[in-house]
């Protein structure tokens, strides 16, 4: 039921957003690029969020099992989160290149 609600909400937003691209003289290729870029960035951000959550979960479990190693785990966690965040920024750059250059 929850998945159906999410899918229907997403479909409604996509259908309503198409009105914004229906301006007079609008290029249909640009509209398709905008949709593809939005979907690509959404997937990239979602997967990076899942990766960050899994990393944070692992760090919390590690600190809970061995509190003395908390400082070293925190340093490693922050470094790992920075790498994951750089992947999200890289995905944004790729999407912007696809939108404005290709």
N, C-alpha and C positions, 0 to 999 in steps of 0.2 A: 504494500500500500504506500509506504513511504517513497519507494523508488518510482512508482507511478506518479506520485505527486511532484517529485523533483523533475521527472521527464516532461510532464505536462506544463509545469512552470517554465522550464527551459524553452519548450516549444512556443509558449505564449510570448516570451521575451523575444525570441527570434522573429516571430511573425510581426510583432509590434515594431521591432527595429527596422524591418524592411521598409516601413513608411519613410524613415529618415533617408534611405537611399533612393527613394522614388522622385527625387527632385528633377526638375526639368533639365534635360541635357546631361544627366548623370551617365557616367560610363559604367556599363554593367560589369566590365572586367575589374574595375576598381572596387566595385561593390563586392565581387567574389573574393578579391584580395583582402578586403577588410574583414570579411567573415572568416577566411582561412587564417588570417593573422590573429584574430581574437580567439579562435578555437585553439590554435597552436600555443599561444601564450597562456591560455587557461590550463591546457594540459601540462605545460612546463611548470607553471606555478603550483599546480596541484601535486605533481609528482615530487617537486622539491619540498613542498610542505610535508608530504608523507615521509620523505627521507629525513627531514629535520626532526619530525616527531619520533621516528624510530631511533635516531641518534640520541635524542634527549632521554628516551625511555631506557636505552642501554646505559647511559651515564648515571641516571638515577638508580638503576638496579645495581650498578657497580659500586656506587657510593654507599648504598644501603648495605651491601655485603661486606665492604671494606672501607669504613669511614676514614681510615688513615691515609688512603690513597686519593682522597677527595680533591686535593690541590692539583695533582697531576691529571686526574680525569677531567677536571674543569678546564684546564688548559687545552687538553686534547679535544674536548667537546667544542670549545669556542673556535678552535682552528678548523675542525670539521664542519661546523655550521657556516663558517666564512666560505669554505670551499663550495658547499651546497648552494649558498646564496649567490656565489659567483656564477654557478651554472644557470640560475634563474635570470641573472643579468645577461648572460651570454644568449639565452633563449630570447630575451627581449630584443637584443641587438639583431639577432637573426630575423626575428619577425619584422622589425622596422626596416631592415634591408629588403626583405621580400615585399613589404608594403610600398616603399618609396622608390626603389631602384629597379626591381624586376618588372 
